[in-house]
Amino acid sequence: MSFDRKRQSATPDFQRQPPASPRRAAAPAPARALQRRLGNQGTQRFIARKFEFVRPQPIPQDPIPLALSRPTLGNTRPGLNDALLPQTATKLAYKEAVFNALQPQTFAPSDKNGAKTVRVDADKFVLKVFAEVNVVTRPNGAMWSGTYDRGILPNAACTGGGQAKTVQVDMEGKPDSMALYNKVQAHEQEHVTDLDRISKAKLKAYHDFLVGLAGRGKTEQECVQDIFKQVGKRDALAANEFVDTWLEAVQVYDKPTGTHHSKFETRLDRDCTTAHIKEK
């Protein structure tokens, strides 16, 4: 992941736009201007707490191009609901994406003896945290190997006169390739464990707080406004704390001196037709 790591000292001031008509479905929400709508469900029970952390299924990928281009072979990219969070973004844009995912779109009104009450529709306010996890393929025997376009070695100093367009590459880990394979699996599981812990501490706590609120007023519109008066900046604070805590946890492992960095040595023949990559 790549981010602008300039820290924001204050909670970002993300803006909400009041709902248009309480019983009218609103248009799709633009960034920082989320509209909401009231459902037509009438009185209902508010016992659902729909927060879910989905255990990822790792996606294997060829480690050879990765070893030639970066020091970490795995990657864990979080997502909320049905959207992956930005892979390359400023920290502010990352926080905004989380903030947007925390906004409820449907509310459930009730009217008892003329007293109007509105709550977030807990059955529809689902917050699902997941991750796209990339690991490496299992080695084929003692190593990985394959034939690649010669452009995979952009900085190679080929001293021979050969003009081959492809290069045969093999790669082995230390002390062996299965050890490297298992290490990458374990590294990404560390990120998944952190994501599970941080999302429950920062996002589930906010989710449960929000669905427990009741807005009151003379009209349903006023009830919705009362809910967000009670929220204040807690949604922005939850997004802010989640992103800061997650990125800091990633850097513990992925910084240049972190335990998830691997070092490789690449040896080429004179014509750059064969290459051998070995973990140091």
C-alpha positions as CSV (number, residue, x, y, z in Angstrom):
1,M,0.0,0.0,0.0
2,S,1.1,3.5,-0.7
3,F,0.0,6.6,1.1
4,D,0.8,10.2,1.8
5,R,2.0,9.7,5.4
6,K,1.6,13.4,6.5
7,R,-0.3,13.1,9.7
8,Q,-3.4,15.1,10.4
9,S,-3.4,16.4,13.9
10,A,-7.1,17.0,14.1
11,T,-10.1,14.9,13.1
12,P,-11.0,15.5,9.4
13,D,-14.1,17.7,9.2
14,F,-16.2,15.6,6.8
15,Q,-19.5,17.2,6.0
16,R,-23.0,15.7,5.8
17,Q,-25.9,17.0,3.9
18,P,-29.3,16.8,5.6
19,P,-31.8,14.4,4.1
20,A,-34.0,15.8,1.4
21,S,-37.5,14.4,2.1
22,P,-37.8,11.9,5.0
23,R,-39.8,9.4,3.0
24,R,-38.2,9.9,-0.4
25,A,-35.3,7.8,-1.6
26,A,-32.3,10.2,-2.1
27,A,-30.0,10.4,-5.0
28,P,-26.6,8.6,-4.8
29,A,-24.4,10.3,-2.3
30,P,-21.4,12.3,-3.5
31,A,-18.2,12.4,-1.5
32,R,-18.6,14.4,1.8
33,A,-22.3,15.1,1.1
34,L,-24.2,12.0,2.1
35,Q,-28.0,12.0,1.9
36,R,-30.2,9.6,3.8
37,R,-33.7,8.3,3.5
38,L,-36.3,7.0,5.8
39,G,-37.7,3.6,5.2
40,N,-41.5,3.0,5.2
41,Q,-41.3,0.1,7.6
42,G,-43.2,1.6,10.5
43,T,-42.5,0.3,14.0
44,Q,-40.0,-2.6,14.2
45,R,-37.7,-4.2,16.7
46,F,-34.1,-2.9,17.0
47,I,-32.1,-5.8,18.2
48,A,-29.9,-6.4,15.2
49,R,-26.2,-5.7,15.5
50,K,-24.9,-6.4,12.0
51,F,-21.2,-6.1,12.1
52,E,-19.2,-8.8,10.4
53,F,-15.6,-9.5,9.9
54,V,-15.1,-11.9,6.9
55,R,-12.1,-14.2,7.1
56,P,-10.3,-13.8,3.8
57,Q,-9.3,-16.5,1.4
58,P,-5.7,-15.8,0.4
59,I,-5.0,-15.3,-3.3
60,P,-1.8,-16.9,-4.5
61,Q,0.4,-15.0,-7.0
62,D,3.7,-15.5,-8.7
63,P,6.5,-14.3,-6.4
64,I,9.2,-13.8,-9.1
65,P,8.0,-10.5,-10.5
66,L,7.4,-9.3,-6.9
67,A,10.9,-10.2,-5.7
68,L,12.3,-8.2,-8.6
69,S,10.3,-5.1,-7.8
70,R,9.6,-4.8,-4.0
71,P,10.8,-6.1,-0.6
72,T,7.4,-7.5,0.5
73,L,5.9,-10.4,-1.3
74,G,2.4,-10.4,0.3
75,N,-0.2,-7.7,0.6
76,T,-3.4,-7.2,2.7
77,R,-5.9,-4.7,1.4
78,P,-9.0,-3.9,3.6
79,G,-12.5,-3.4,2.3
80,L,-15.8,-2.2,3.8
81,N,-19.1,-3.6,2.6
82,D,-18.6,-4.3,-1.1
83,A,-15.7,-1.9,-1.8
84,L,-12.0,-2.3,-1.3
85,L,-10.4,0.7,0.3
86,P,-8.0,2.8,-1.8
87,Q,-4.7,1.0,-2.6
88,T,-2.9,4.2,-3.4
89,A,-4.3,7.3,-1.8
90,T,-3.6,10.2,0.6
91,K,-4.4,9.4,4.1
92,L,-7.3,11.9,4.0
93,A,-8.9,10.2,1.0
94,Y,-8.5,6.8,2.8
95,K,-10.3,8.2,5.9
96,E,-13.0,9.7,3.8
97,A,-13.7,6.3,2.2
98,V,-14.1,4.8,5.7
99,F,-16.3,7.8,6.8
100,N,-18.6,7.3,3.8
101,A,-19.0,3.6,4.7
102,L,-20.1,4.5,8.2
103,Q,-23.1,6.6,7.0
104,P,-26.5,4.9,7.4
105,Q,-28.9,5.3,4.4
106,T,-32.1,4.0,5.8
107,F,-34.1,4.9,9.0
108,A,-37.0,3.3,10.7
109,P,-39.7,5.6,12.2
110,S,-42.3,4.9,14.8
111,D,-45.2,7.0,16.1
112,K,-46.8,6.2,19.4
113,N,-49.4,8.4,20.9
114,G,-48.2,11.3,18.7
115,A,-44.6,11.0,19.8
116,K,-42.3,10.5,16.8
117,T,-39.1,8.5,17.1
118,V,-36.6,7.5,14.4
119,R,-33.8,5.0,14.7
120,V,-31.2,3.8,12.2
121,D,-32.7,0.8,10.5
122,A,-30.4,-1.8,12.2
123,D,-31.5,-4.6,9.8
124,K,-30.1,-2.6,6.9
125,F,-27.1,-0.9,8.4
126,V,-24.7,-3.7,7.9
127,L,-20.9,-3.0,8.3
128,K,-18.9,-5.8,6.7
129,V,-15.1,-5.7,7.0
130,F,-13.1,-7.9,4.7
131,A,-9.7,-8.0,3.0
132,E,-8.1,-9.0,-0.2
133,V,-5.0,-10.9,0.8
134,N,-2.3,-11.8,-1.7
135,V,0.3,-14.4,-0.8
136,V,2.7,-16.4,-3.0
137,T,2.1,-19.6,-4.9
138,R,3.6,-22.9,-3.6
139,P,7.0,-23.6,-5.0
140,N,7.2,-26.3,-7.7
141,G,9.6,-28.6,-5.9
142,A,12.6,-26.8,-4.6
143,M,11.9,-23.4,-6.3
144,W,9.7,-21.2,-8.4
145,S,10.5,-20.9,-12.1
146,G,9.1,-19.4,-15.3
147,T,9.8,-17.7,-18.6
148,Y,9.2,-14.0,-18.7
149,D,9.5,-11.1,-21.1
150,R,13.0,-9.6,-20.8
151,G,11.5,-6.4,-19.6
152,I,11.1,-8.0,-16.2
153,L,14.8,-7.1,-15.8
154,P,14.7,-3.4,-16.6
155,N,18.0,-2.5,-15.0
156,A,20.0,-5.6,-16.0
157,A,23.5,-5.0,-17.3
158,C,23.7,-7.6,-20.1
159,T,27.4,-7.8,-21.2
160,G,26.8,-10.4,-23.9
161,G,25.6,-9.8,-27.4
162,G,22.4,-11.9,-27.2
163,Q,19.1,-10.4,-28.2
164,A,16.7,-12.9,-26.6
165,K,13.3,-11.4,-25.9
166,T,12.6,-13.7,-23.0
167,V,14.5,-14.8,-19.8
168,Q,14.2,-18.0,-17.9
169,V,14.1,-17.2,-14.2
170,D,14.2,-19.4,-11.1
171,M,13.9,-18.4,-7.5
172,E,14.5,-20.0,-4.1
173,G,13.9,-19.0,-0.5
174,K,16.0,-19.3,2.6
175,P,16.6,-21.8,4.0
176,D,14.4,-23.3,1.4
177,S,11.4,-22.2,-0.7
178,M,8.8,-23.8,1.5
179,A,10.1,-21.8,4.4
180,L,9.6,-18.6,2.3
181,Y,6.2,-19.7,1.2
182,N,5.1,-20.3,4.8
183,K,6.7,-17.0,6.0
184,V,4.6,-15.0,3.6
185,Q,1.4,-16.8,4.6
186,A,2.2,-16.0,8.3
187,H,3.1,-12.4,7.6
188,E,-0.3,-11.7,5.9
189,Q,-2.1,-13.5,8.7
190,E,-0.5,-11.0,11.1
191,H,-2.1,-8.2,9.1
192,V,-5.5,-10.0,9.0
193,T,-5.3,-10.5,12.8
194,D,-4.5,-6.8,13.3
195,L,-7.4,-5.8,10.9
196,D,-9.9,-7.9,12.8
197,R,-8.8,-6.4,16.2
198,I,-8.7,-2.8,15.0
199,S,-12.0,-2.9,13.1
200,K,-13.8,-4.3,16.1
201,A,-12.3,-1.8,18.4
202,K,-12.9,1.3,16.2
203,L,-15.7,0.4,13.7
204,K,-17.9,-2.1,15.6
205,A,-17.9,0.2,18.6
206,Y,-19.2,3.1,16.5
207,H,-21.7,0.8,14.6
208,D,-23.2,-0.4,17.9
209,F,-23.4,3.1,19.3
210,L,-25.2,4.4,16.2
211,V,-27.9,1.7,16.0
212,G,-28.6,2.3,19.7
213,L,-29.5,6.0,19.2
214,A,-33.1,7.2,19.0
215,G,-33.9,10.6,17.4
216,R,-36.9,12.5,18.6
217,G,-38.8,15.5,17.2
218,K,-42.0,16.9,15.8
219,T,-41.3,15.5,12.4
220,E,-39.4,12.5,11.1
221,Q,-36.9,15.0,9.5
222,E,-36.3,16.5,12.9
223,C,-35.8,13.0,14.4
224,V,-33.1,12.2,11.8
225,Q,-31.4,15.5,12.5
226,D,-31.5,14.7,16.3
227,I,-29.7,11.4,15.6
228,F,-26.9,13.2,13.9
229,K,-26.8,15.9,16.6
230,Q,-26.1,13.1,19.0
231,V,-23.5,11.6,16.7
232,G,-21.6,14.9,16.4
233,K,-18.1,14.1,15.0
234,R,-18.0,10.5,16.4
235,D,-18.3,9.1,12.9
236,A,-15.4,11.1,11.6
237,L,-13.4,10.3,14.8
238,A,-14.1,6.5,14.3
239,A,-12.9,6.7,10.7
240,N,-9.8,8.8,11.7
241,E,-8.8,6.4,14.5
242,F,-9.4,3.3,12.4
243,V,-7.2,4.5,9.5
244,D,-4.4,5.8,11.8
245,T,-4.3,2.7,13.9
246,W,-4.4,0.3,10.9
247,L,-1.7,2.1,8.9
248,E,0.5,2.3,12.0
249,A,0.0,-1.5,12.5
250,V,1.0,-2.1,8.9
251,Q,4.1,-0.1,9.2
252,V,5.3,-2.0,12.3
253,Y,5.9,-5.0,9.9
254,D,6.3,-3.3,6.5
255,K,8.7,-0.5,7.3
256,P,12.3,-1.0,5.9
257,T,13.4,-2.4,9.2
258,G,10.3,-4.5,9.7
259,T,10.1,-8.2,9.8
260,H,8.0,-8.5,6.6
261,H,10.9,-7.3,4.4
262,S,12.8,-9.9,2.4
263,K,16.1,-9.3,0.6
264,F,17.0,-11.0,-2.6
265,E,20.1,-11.4,-4.8
266,T,19.7,-11.8,-8.5
267,R,22.4,-13.4,-10.7
268,L,22.2,-13.2,-14.5
269,D,24.2,-14.8,-17.3
270,R,26.0,-12.5,-19.8
271,D,23.2,-12.4,-22.3
272,C,20.4,-12.1,-19.6
273,T,18.7,-15.2,-20.9
274,T,18.7,-16.9,-17.5
275,A,18.4,-15.4,-14.0
276,H,18.5,-16.9,-10.5
277,I,16.9,-15.2,-7.6
278,K,18.0,-16.3,-4.1
279,E,16.7,-14.9,-0.8
280,K,19.5,-13.6,1.4
